Amino acid sequence: MNPVESGVSASPDALVTAVEDIRSLFPALEREHAGQPVAYFDGPGGTQVPASVTDAITDSLLHHNANRRWAYPASAEVDATVAGARVAMGDFFGCGSDDVVFGANMTTLTYHLSRTLGRNWGEGDEVVVTRLDHFANISPWRALEVERGVTVRDVGFHPASGTLDMGALAETITERTRLVAIGWASNVLGTITDLAPVVLRAREVGALVFVDAVHSAPHVLPHVLELGCDFLACSPYKFYGPHAGVMYAPAPLLDQLDVPRLPCAPQVAPERFETGTQNHEAMAGTTAAVDFLASLAPGNSRRDRLALAYQALHYRGDHLVGHLMRGLAELDPVTIYGPPRGQPRTPTVAFTVDGFDARAVASHLSENHAVFVSHGHFYGAHVTEDLGVSGLVRAGCACYSTEPEVDRLLAGLRDL
Ligand SMILES: Cc1ncc(COP(=O)(O)O)c(C=O)c1O
């Protein structure tokens, strides 16, 4: 049981590895630009990785490189790598290892799932998506409009708070709804959505729930069984791992689905969903990323360590984001979008600066202050559209972010 579950609160610094020690594990943090160490605030687009992750990837390719299920040691070692990655992500998701599917990335997994489910859907069937979501959780479902005559309904968000219109969502989910596709956290605004009422409403009408956990995964440890969703997908490259996609899909459900697949490939879940040869080295790297996160806090099991590490990192992220938002609020030309601090949010902040387009701000911060932030719509183009902005600057704190780095970002903005 972690302290959140047990109601015990402890100082984050007592719980988790010191930020300086975490930073020493990330070779990328040694990089300098414009004569200064780089401050990476681009984690929502992909975090840096600790050396243990690249060591695992290298070891996999250099010493255990084979295809699977053959009668020699290197092949058996790859089988073990795959099995180990499923166990690691099972610990991460809070599910069994048979319920873990790997793929190229979340987008590809989602397209594969939509095509699979769409085989049984047609006119009169509906999918609900949201305008707060990344297009990876919209376009795969919209494809079914063209391919299967399915109706896709979208639900908006409140521009002032950056939160989903939960009333509209509840009303849009009806007896015709086959699936609700919902993001746990917005990669643009940082909003964390309470999924419990969504799952409850979907259950009332017998609809499936697909959760995009790509932006939440670095900040909120999922517990898929408690959440009660049917599918949940994320991308290890957002939480200190390699470029890959991983999905929770319960084996009994997956075994029932008519998955597009090669007839000679494995028939049984989870492998029946995995097309072609997998990226074994990314699986090794994913296990290392989960182990890295788990190594940040003590505990009796990997899941316990993860839970404690996430809780402590959340405290830190919350502190940093508070510092950042207070600093931004003092700058008159800056407009912050998304939920205020104190509301459920990730340490990702989106803003604009009057008189400068988002790219110019990002370029100034990079070239003059070695502060790397992202800009644009981040494939959440409905969000920028509904906010009426052409693009946003996005700064996301990660486990290696520090207060002096936030100060450098703020100084860079003052400098504009
Ligand atoms: C919230 C969210 N969903 C989905 C995606 C797509 O993930 P992937 O690149 O693994 O396809 C991203 C990527 O930025 C994202 O932030």
The ligand as a Gaussian input file, in Angstrom:
#p B3LYP/6-31G(d) Opt

LIG

0 1
 C       -1.896000      12.713000     -25.091000
 C       -1.212000      12.031000     -26.228000
 N       -1.834000      11.024000     -26.858000
 C       -1.277000      10.354000     -27.870000
 C       -0.025000      10.686000     -28.337000
 C        0.569000       9.891000     -29.450000
 O        1.492000       9.019000     -28.922000
 P        2.483000       8.215000     -29.860000
 O        3.520000       9.177000     -30.327000
 O        3.035000       7.120000     -29.001000
 O        1.698000       7.673000     -31.004000
 C        0.670000      11.742000     -27.728000
 C        1.992000      12.151000     -28.214000
 O        2.449000      13.221000     -27.981000
 C        0.068000      12.417000     -26.639000
 O        0.684000      13.411000     -26.002000

